[in-house]
Amino acid sequence: MGRTSKVSSEIKVKVVQEYLVGLKTMSQITYELDINYSTIQEWVRKYKLFGIKGLLIERINTKYSDEIKTRAINDFRNANGSLRDICIRYNISSHSILRKWIKQNTCDTINSYYSVKGAAAMNKGRKTTYEERMEIVSFCIANADDYKLAADKFNVSYQQVYS
């Protein structure tokens, strides 16, 4: 399913050109189209950077290399410009894309420090027979009440082993 926009590409181009020539102010445009001021600023930025092509509604996402992503994130972290400046420098179509990369990178960094070692796996239990339950209990007692190990070995939930 393709993207849809409240305003067509033709109207975007017309409005941006009228603004740049001085026929209309941003206030007039926001009132006429009932859109946010920052949206028009973004259109003007894209028009100046990419031309008419920047205002066309893309049907597929632009692919960015890992190198560009890493360099853009590092520039932001090292305060080498604002989100918009970095987007212009690396030809990124929207500052929201860069913001998403930064957030994802931050979460990945935090998760790399967090160890789930020893945490119980959250898997669903399954029905067990009486004989299986006896075997699980025997295994658990023999392994110093290691419920997690028993749950993993017999493919049942931690709660089933514990109770």
Residue pairs with C-beta under 8 A, 6 or more apart in sequence:
2 57
2 59
3 57
3 58
3 59
4 57
5 57
6 35
7 15
7 33
7 35
8 57
9 55
9 56
9 57
11 33
12 43
12 55
13 47
13 52
13 55
15 24
15 29
15 33
15 40
15 43
16 40
16 43
16 44
16 47
16 55
17 47
18 24
18 29
19 25
19 26
19 29
19 40
19 44
20 44
20 47
26 37
26 40
26 41
27 37
29 35
29 40
30 36
30 37
30 40
42 94
43 55
45 84
45 88
46 54
46 55
46 93
47 54
47 55
49 88
49 91
50 93
54 93
58 93
62 93
64 92
64 97
68 90
68 92
69 101
71 90
72 86
72 87
72 89
72 90
72 92
72 98
72 101
73 98
73 101
73 102
73 105
75 81
75 86
75 89
76 83
76 86
76 98
76 102
77 102
80 86
81 89
83 95
83 98
83 99
84 95
86 92
86 98
87 93
87 94
87 95
87 97
87 98
92 98
118 148
120 147
120 148
120 151
120 158
121 148
121 151
121 152
121 158
123 151
123 155
123 157
124 157
125 156
125 157
125 159
125 160
126 155
126 156
128 136
128 154
128 156
128 160
132 154
135 154
136 150
136 154
136 156
136 160
136 161
139 150
139 153
139 154
140 146
140 147
140 150
140 161
143 149
143 150
147 158
147 161
147 162
148 158
150 156
150 161
151 157
151 158
151 160
151 161
154 161
